Amino acid sequence: MLLRLVPAGTTVPFVRFRAIYLAFSVALLVLSAAVFFGQGLNFGIDFKGGILLQVTALDDKGAEKPADVAGLRSRLNALGLGEVSIQNFGKESEVLIRVEKQPGDNKRQMLAIEAVTAALGKNFRVGREEFVGPKVGAELIEAGIIATVLALLAIMAYVWFRFEWQFAIAAVAALTHDVLLTIGLFSLFQFEFNLSTVAAVLTIAGYSINDTVVVFDRVRENLRKYKKMAMPDLMNLSLNDTLSRTVLTSLTTLLALLALFFLGGEVIRGFSIALIWGVVVGTYSSICLAVPLLLILRIKRLGRSGDSGDAAEAAAG
């Protein structure tokens, strides 16, 4: 039996409200920019620098045992060293501990390492000690920005090659919208922004472009099939044709991400938040931004852009 969350034959006039969508998105982007430049991002240890320790949990006989991450987190937070990140690394007995950079020179960092080691006690074996300086953090920020920009450019090149330049511009505009709103969300609520968040942002771009390409495929198909249909009507038809698939994909993805958010623990909480928000804004941008932007960019039909654009404006007006 075919599962349908959206009834067949829907005729929602999405394109009619494109001015509202654009105004709403511009308002969100302005708000995101204001928050970002006003209070910035809450960078995690990966970007700010800090102390890294890899430890192994041991029982009284010296054999490895599963680490009590929750108890360890409570014990180290009581030291007052600032942000402490703890997660399993490889085996259940191995734990990766990150402590934010302490104010002062290298001596203060060594004192912090000694305090953490003392708090761990004899039931933990320290295998690795590292100090990540702020210079490395700055390099990671630069690498994250470059990775995001290169990903967007690669996506634009792919869509341009597969469709036309108007599709590429519309797709990248929608993706940039999703990325900037995600950064704005993290800045507004001061969620920790770390390397896993950068990975989430790139995942959002991949998810959103997949959704957008499906809709673009239907637009191109309908451009060939309905050569006399007014462009706004053709866009609405394409969106309604793919609406059931879009909604079903987004909801099933959200179910998995919500489980990750509530059951995955503190370590991946920021990653889950970024992906949940990304699925929501990615679905919105695919439906309400990417396709209406094709009208503004006057996509071609039958190799001509002038007639189709004039017809679109006349029918939409």
The 8 nearest C-alpha neighbors of each residue, nearest first, counted from 0:
[[1, 2, 3, 4, 6, 7, 5, 247],
 [0, 2, 3, 4, 7, 243, 6, 5],
 [3, 1, 0, 4, 247, 5, 243, 6],
 [4, 2, 5, 1, 6, 243, 7, 247],
 [3, 5, 243, 6, 2, 247, 246, 244],
 [4, 6, 243, 3, 7, 242, 246, 9],
 [7, 5, 9, 3, 8, 4, 243, 242],
 [8, 6, 9, 5, 3, 243, 240, 239],
 [7, 9, 6, 10, 239, 240, 5, 236],
 [10, 8, 7, 239, 11, 6, 5, 240],
 [11, 9, 12, 239, 8, 236, 235, 13],
 [10, 12, 13, 9, 239, 235, 238, 236],
 [13, 11, 15, 14, 235, 10, 16, 232],
 [12, 14, 15, 11, 16, 235, 287, 17],
 [13, 15, 17, 16, 12, 291, 235, 231],
 [16, 14, 13, 12, 17, 315, 231, 18],
 [17, 15, 14, 19, 18, 13, 20, 12],
 [16, 18, 20, 14, 19, 15, 291, 21],
 [17, 19, 21, 20, 16, 22, 15, 23],
 [20, 18, 22, 17, 16, 21, 23, 24],
 [21, 19, 17, 23, 18, 22, 24, 287],
 [20, 22, 24, 18, 23, 19, 25, 17],
 [21, 23, 19, 25, 20, 24, 18, 26],
 [24, 22, 20, 26, 21, 25, 19, 27],
 [25, 23, 27, 21, 26, 22, 20, 28],
 [24, 26, 28, 22, 27, 23, 21, 29],
 [25, 27, 23, 29, 24, 28, 22, 30],
 [28, 26, 30, 24, 25, 29, 31, 23],
 [27, 29, 31, 25, 30, 26, 32, 24],
 [30, 28, 32, 26, 31, 27, 33, 25],
 [29, 31, 27, 33, 28, 32, 34, 26],
 [32, 30, 183, 28, 34, 29, 33, 35],
 [31, 33, 35, 29, 30, 34, 36, 28],
 [34, 32, 30, 36, 31, 35, 37, 29],
 [33, 35, 37, 31, 32, 36, 187, 38],
 [34, 36, 39, 32, 37, 33, 186, 38],
 [37, 35, 33, 39, 34, 38, 32, 31],
 [38, 36, 34, 35, 33, 39, 32, 186],
 [39, 37, 35, 36, 34, 40, 186, 187],
 [40, 38, 35, 36, 186, 37, 41, 34],
 [41, 39, 186, 42, 189, 192, 185, 35],
 [40, 42, 191, 189, 192, 190, 43, 39],
 [43, 41, 192, 40, 191, 46, 193, 47],
 [42, 44, 193, 45, 191, 192, 46, 47],
 [43, 45, 47, 48, 46, 99, 49, 42],
 [46, 44, 43, 193, 48, 47, 136, 194],
 [136, 45, 47, 44, 48, 43, 42, 139],
 [48, 46, 44, 136, 133, 45, 43, 42],
 [47, 49, 131, 133, 132, 44, 136, 46],
 [50, 48, 100, 99, 131, 98, 44, 130],
 [49, 51, 130, 98, 97, 129, 131, 99],
 [50, 52, 97, 129, 96, 128, 130, 98],
 [53, 51, 128, 96, 127, 95, 54, 129],
 [52, 54, 95, 127, 126, 94, 125, 96],
 [55, 53, 125, 94, 124, 126, 93, 123],
 [56, 54, 93, 124, 123, 92, 94, 57],
 [55, 57, 123, 92, 66, 64, 63, 122],
 [58, 56, 63, 122, 61, 62, 64, 123],
 [57, 59, 61, 60, 62, 64, 122, 63],
 [60, 58, 61, 57, 122, 62, 121, 63],
 [61, 59, 58, 62, 57, 63, 122, 64],
 [62, 60, 57, 58, 59, 63, 122, 56],
 [63, 61, 57, 58, 60, 64, 59, 56],
 [62, 64, 57, 56, 92, 58, 61, 55],
 [63, 65, 92, 57, 56, 58, 66, 62],
 [66, 64, 92, 91, 56, 67, 63, 93],
 [67, 65, 92, 56, 68, 91, 64, 93],
 [66, 68, 70, 69, 71, 65, 56, 72],
 [67, 69, 71, 70, 66, 72, 85, 86],
 [70, 68, 72, 71, 67, 73, 85, 74],
 [71, 69, 73, 72, 67, 68, 74, 75],
 [70, 72, 68, 74, 69, 73, 67, 75],
 [71, 73, 69, 75, 70, 74, 68, 76],
 [74, 72, 70, 76, 71, 75, 69, 77],
 [73, 75, 71, 77, 72, 76, 70, 118],
 [76, 74, 77, 72, 78, 73, 71, 115],
 [77, 75, 73, 78, 74, 79, 72, 83],
 [76, 78, 75, 79, 74, 73, 80, 72],
 [79, 77, 76, 75, 80, 74, 114, 115],
 [80, 78, 77, 81, 76, 75, 82, 83],
 [81, 79, 78, 82, 98, 76, 101, 111],
 [82, 80, 79, 99, 83, 98, 76, 101],
 [81, 83, 99, 98, 84, 80, 76, 44],
 [82, 84, 98, 97, 81, 99, 85, 76],
 [83, 85, 97, 96, 98, 82, 86, 266],
 [86, 84, 96, 95, 97, 72, 83, 94],
 [87, 85, 95, 94, 88, 266, 84, 96],
 [88, 86, 94, 93, 95, 91, 89, 90],
 [87, 89, 94, 93, 95, 90, 86, 91],
 [88, 90, 93, 87, 91, 94, 92, 95],
 [89, 91, 92, 93, 88, 87, 65, 94],
 [92, 90, 65, 93, 87, 66, 89, 88],
 [91, 93, 65, 66, 56, 64, 90, 55],
 [94, 92, 55, 90, 88, 91, 54, 87],
 [95, 93, 87, 88, 54, 86, 53, 55],
 [94, 96, 53, 86, 85, 88, 52, 87],
 [97, 95, 85, 52, 51, 84, 53, 94],
 [98, 96, 51, 84, 50, 83, 85, 52],
 [99, 97, 83, 50, 49, 82, 84, 51],
 [98, 100, 49, 82, 44, 50, 81, 101],
 [101, 49, 99, 48, 50, 98, 102, 108],
 [100, 102, 108, 103, 99, 107, 80, 49],
 [103, 101, 100, 104, 107, 108, 105, 99],
 [102, 104, 107, 101, 105, 106, 108, 100],
 [103, 105, 106, 107, 108, 102, 101, 109],
 [106, 104, 108, 107, 109, 103, 110, 101],
 [105, 107, 109, 108, 104, 110, 103, 111],
 [108, 106, 110, 105, 109, 104, 103, 111],
 [107, 109, 105, 111, 106, 110, 101, 112],
 [110, 108, 112, 106, 111, 107, 113, 105],
 [111, 109, 107, 113, 108, 112, 114, 106],
 [110, 112, 114, 108, 109, 113, 107, 115],
 [113, 111, 109, 115, 110, 114, 116, 108],
 [112, 114, 116, 110, 111, 115, 117, 109],
 [115, 113, 111, 117, 112, 116, 118, 110],
 [116, 114, 118, 112, 117, 113, 119, 111],
 [115, 117, 113, 119, 118, 114, 112, 120],
 [118, 116, 114, 119, 115, 120, 113, 121],
 [119, 117, 115, 116, 120, 114, 75, 74],
 [120, 118, 116, 117, 123, 115, 121, 122],
 [121, 119, 117, 118, 122, 123, 116, 124],
 [120, 122, 123, 119, 124, 57, 117, 59],
 [123, 121, 57, 120, 56, 58, 124, 59],
 [122, 124, 56, 55, 121, 57, 119, 54],
 [125, 123, 55, 54, 126, 56, 122, 57],
 [126, 124, 54, 127, 53, 123, 55, 52],
 [125, 127, 54, 53, 124, 128, 55, 52],
 [128, 126, 53, 52, 125, 129, 54, 51],
 [127, 129, 52, 51, 53, 130, 126, 50],
 [130, 128, 51, 50, 52, 131, 127, 49],
 [129, 131, 50, 49, 51, 132, 128, 48],
 [132, 130, 48, 49, 50, 129, 135, 133],
 [131, 133, 48, 134, 135, 130, 49, 136],
 [132, 134, 48, 136, 135, 47, 137, 131],
 [135, 133, 137, 136, 132, 138, 48, 131],
 [136, 134, 138, 133, 137, 132, 139, 131],
 [137, 135, 46, 133, 139, 47, 134, 138],
 [136, 138, 140, 134, 139, 135, 133, 46],
 [137, 139, 135, 141, 136, 140, 142, 134],
 [138, 140, 142, 136, 141, 137, 143, 135],
 [141, 139, 143, 137, 142, 138, 144, 136],
 [140, 142, 138, 144, 139, 143, 145, 137],
 [143, 141, 139, 145, 140, 144, 146, 138],
 [144, 142, 140, 146, 141, 145, 139, 147],
 [145, 143, 141, 147, 146, 142, 148, 140],
 [144, 146, 142, 148, 143, 147, 149, 141],
 [147, 145, 143, 149, 144, 148, 142, 150],
 [146, 148, 150, 144, 145, 149, 143, 151],
 [149, 147, 151, 145, 150, 146, 144, 152],
 [150, 148, 152, 146, 151, 147, 145, 153],
 [149, 151, 153, 147, 148, 152, 146, 154],
 [152, 150, 154, 148, 149, 153, 155, 147],
 [151, 153, 155, 149, 154, 150, 156, 148],
 [154, 152, 156, 150, 155, 151, 149, 157],
 [153, 155, 157, 151, 152, 156, 150, 158],
 [156, 154, 167, 152, 158, 153, 157, 171],
 [157, 155, 159, 153, 154, 158, 160, 152],
 [156, 158, 154, 160, 159, 155, 161, 153],
 [159, 157, 167, 161, 155, 160, 156, 162],
 [158, 160, 167, 163, 164, 156, 162, 157],
 [161, 159, 157, 158, 162, 156, 163, 164],
 [160, 162, 158, 159, 157, 163, 156, 167],
 [161, 163, 159, 158, 160, 166, 164, 167],
 [164, 162, 159, 166, 165, 167, 160, 161],
 [163, 165, 159, 167, 166, 168, 162, 158],
 [166, 164, 168, 167, 163, 296, 298, 169],
 [165, 167, 169, 164, 163, 168, 170, 162],
 [168, 166, 159, 155, 164, 158, 170, 165],
 [167, 169, 165, 171, 170, 166, 172, 164],
 [168, 170, 289, 172, 166, 167, 171, 292],
 [169, 171, 167, 173, 172, 168, 289, 166],
 [172, 170, 174, 168, 173, 169, 175, 155],
 [173, 171, 169, 175, 170, 174, 168, 176],
 [172, 174, 176, 170, 171, 284, 175, 289],
 [175, 173, 171, 177, 176, 172, 204, 170],
 [174, 176, 178, 172, 177, 173, 171, 179],
 [175, 177, 173, 174, 179, 178, 180, 172],
 [178, 176, 174, 180, 175, 179, 280, 281],
 [179, 177, 175, 181, 180, 176, 174, 200],
 [180, 178, 182, 176, 181, 177, 175, 183],
 [179, 181, 183, 177, 182, 178, 184, 176],
 [182, 180, 184, 178, 183, 179, 177, 185],
 [183, 181, 179, 185, 180, 184, 186, 178],
 [182, 184, 31, 180, 186, 181, 185, 187],
 [183, 185, 181, 187, 186, 182, 180, 188],
 [186, 184, 190, 182, 189, 183, 188, 187],
 [185, 187, 40, 189, 183, 184, 35, 188],
 [186, 188, 184, 185, 189, 34, 183, 35],
 [187, 189, 185, 190, 186, 184, 183, 41],
 [190, 188, 186, 41, 185, 187, 191, 40],
 [189, 191, 185, 188, 192, 41, 269, 186],
 [190, 192, 41, 43, 42, 189, 193, 269],
 [193, 191, 42, 43, 41, 196, 190, 40],
 [194, 192, 43, 196, 195, 45, 42, 191],
 [193, 195, 197, 196, 198, 45, 192, 143],
 [194, 196, 198, 197, 193, 270, 199, 269],
 [197, 195, 199, 193, 198, 194, 270, 192],
 [196, 198, 200, 194, 199, 195, 201, 143],
 [197, 199, 195, 201, 196, 200, 202, 194],
 [198, 200, 196, 202, 197, 201, 270, 274],
 [201, 199, 203, 197, 202, 198, 196, 178],
 [202, 200, 204, 198, 203, 199, 197, 205],
 [201, 203, 199, 205, 204, 200, 206, 198],
 [204, 202, 200, 206, 277, 201, 205, 207],
 [203, 205, 201, 207, 202, 206, 174, 208],
 [206, 204, 202, 208, 203, 207, 209, 201],
 [207, 205, 203, 209, 204, 208, 202, 210],
 [206, 208, 281, 210, 204, 209, 205, 203],
 [209, 207, 211, 210, 205, 206, 212, 204],
 [208, 210, 206, 212, 207, 211, 205, 213],
 [211, 209, 207, 213, 208, 212, 285, 206],
 [210, 212, 208, 285, 214, 213, 209, 215],
 [211, 213, 215, 209, 214, 210, 208, 216],
 [214, 212, 216, 210, 211, 215, 209, 217],
 [213, 215, 217, 211, 216, 212, 241, 218],
 [216, 214, 212, 218, 217, 213, 211, 219],
 [215, 217, 213, 219, 214, 218, 212, 220],
 [216, 218, 220, 214, 215, 219, 237, 221],
 [219, 217, 215, 221, 237, 216, 220, 222],
 [220, 218, 222, 216, 217, 221, 215, 223],
 [219, 221, 217, 218, 223, 222, 216, 224],
 [220, 222, 224, 218, 223, 219, 225, 217],
 [223, 221, 219, 220, 224, 225, 218, 226],
 [224, 222, 221, 220, 225, 226, 219, 301],
 [223, 225, 221, 222, 226, 220, 219, 227],
 [226, 224, 228, 227, 221, 222, 223, 233],
 [225, 227, 228, 224, 223, 222, 300, 301],
 [226, 228, 225, 229, 230, 224, 222, 233],
 [229, 227, 225, 226, 233, 230, 232, 231],
 [230, 228, 232, 231, 311, 233, 310, 314],
 [229, 231, 311, 233, 232, 234, 228, 310],
 [232, 230, 234, 233, 229, 311, 235, 315],
 [233, 231, 235, 230, 229, 234, 236, 228],
 [232, 234, 230, 236, 231, 235, 237, 228],
 [235, 233, 231, 237, 236, 232, 230, 238],
 [236, 234, 232, 238, 233, 237, 12, 13],
 [235, 237, 233, 239, 234, 238, 240, 232],
 [238, 236, 240, 234, 218, 235, 217, 239],
 [239, 237, 235, 241, 240, 236, 242, 234],
 [238, 240, 242, 236, 241, 237, 9, 235],
 [239, 241, 237, 238, 242, 236, 243, 217],
 [240, 242, 238, 239, 244, 243, 245, 214],
 [243, 241, 239, 245, 244, 240, 238, 246],
 [244, 242, 5, 246, 245, 241, 247, 4],
 [243, 245, 247, 241, 242, 246, 248, 240],
 [246, 244, 242, 248, 243, 247, 249, 241],
 [247, 245, 249, 243, 248, 244, 250, 242],
 [246, 248, 244, 250, 249, 245, 243, 251],
 [249, 247, 245, 251, 246, 250, 244, 252],
 [248, 250, 252, 246, 247, 251, 253, 245],
 [249, 251, 253, 247, 252, 248, 246, 254],
 [250, 252, 254, 253, 248, 249, 247, 255],
 [253, 251, 249, 255, 250, 254, 248, 256],
 [254, 252, 256, 250, 255, 251, 257, 249],
 [255, 253, 251, 257, 252, 256, 250, 258],
 [254, 256, 258, 252, 253, 257, 259, 251],
 [257, 255, 259, 253, 258, 254, 260, 271],
 [258, 256, 260, 254, 259, 255, 253, 261],
 [259, 257, 255, 256, 261, 260, 262, 254],
 [258, 260, 263, 256, 257, 262, 261, 255],
 [261, 259, 257, 271, 258, 263, 268, 262],
 [262, 260, 258, 259, 263, 257, 264, 268],
 [263, 261, 259, 264, 258, 260, 257, 265],
 [264, 262, 259, 260, 261, 267, 265, 268],
 [265, 263, 266, 262, 267, 268, 261, 260],
 [264, 266, 268, 267, 263, 269, 260, 84],
 [265, 267, 264, 268, 86, 85, 84, 263],
 [266, 268, 270, 269, 265, 271, 264, 263],
 [267, 269, 265, 271, 270, 266, 260, 272],
 [270, 268, 272, 271, 267, 273, 191, 196],
 [269, 271, 267, 273, 196, 268, 272, 195],
 [272, 270, 268, 274, 260, 269, 273, 275],
 [273, 271, 269, 275, 274, 270, 276, 268],
 [274, 272, 270, 276, 271, 275, 277, 199],
 [273, 275, 277, 271, 276, 272, 199, 278],
 [276, 274, 272, 278, 277, 273, 271, 256],
 [275, 277, 279, 273, 274, 278, 272, 280],
 [276, 278, 274, 280, 203, 275, 279, 281],
 [277, 279, 281, 275, 276, 280, 282, 274],
 [278, 280, 276, 282, 277, 281, 283, 275],
 [281, 279, 283, 277, 282, 278, 177, 284],
 [282, 280, 207, 278, 284, 283, 279, 277],
 [283, 281, 285, 279, 280, 284, 278, 286],
 [282, 284, 280, 281, 286, 285, 287, 279],
 [283, 285, 288, 281, 287, 286, 173, 282],
 [286, 284, 211, 289, 282, 283, 288, 287],
 [287, 285, 283, 284, 288, 282, 290, 289],
 [286, 288, 284, 283, 285, 20, 289, 291],
 [287, 289, 284, 291, 290, 292, 286, 285],
 [290, 288, 169, 285, 292, 173, 170, 291],
 [289, 291, 293, 292, 288, 286, 287, 234],
 [292, 290, 293, 288, 294, 289, 14, 17],
 [293, 291, 295, 294, 289, 290, 169, 288],
 [294, 292, 296, 290, 291, 295, 298, 297],
 [295, 293, 297, 292, 296, 291, 298, 311],
 [294, 296, 292, 293, 297, 291, 298, 308],
 [295, 297, 293, 294, 298, 165, 292, 169],
 [298, 296, 308, 294, 295, 293, 304, 299],
 [299, 297, 293, 296, 165, 304, 294, 300],
 [298, 300, 304, 303, 302, 297, 301, 307],
 [299, 301, 302, 303, 307, 304, 222, 298],
 [302, 300, 303, 299, 223, 226, 222, 304],
 [301, 303, 300, 299, 304, 298, 305, 307],
 [304, 302, 299, 300, 301, 305, 306, 307],
 [305, 303, 299, 307, 306, 308, 298, 297],
 [304, 306, 308, 307, 303, 309, 297, 299],
 [307, 305, 309, 308, 304, 310, 303, 300],
 [306, 308, 310, 309, 304, 305, 311, 300],
 [307, 309, 297, 311, 305, 310, 306, 304],
 [310, 308, 306, 312, 311, 307, 313, 305],
 [309, 311, 313, 307, 308, 312, 306, 314],
 [312, 310, 230, 308, 314, 309, 313, 315],
 [311, 313, 315, 309, 310, 314, 316, 308],
 [312, 314, 310, 316, 311, 315, 309, 308],
 [313, 315, 311, 312, 316, 310, 229, 231],
 [316, 314, 312, 313, 311, 231, 15, 230],
 [315, 313, 314, 312, 311, 15, 310, 231]]
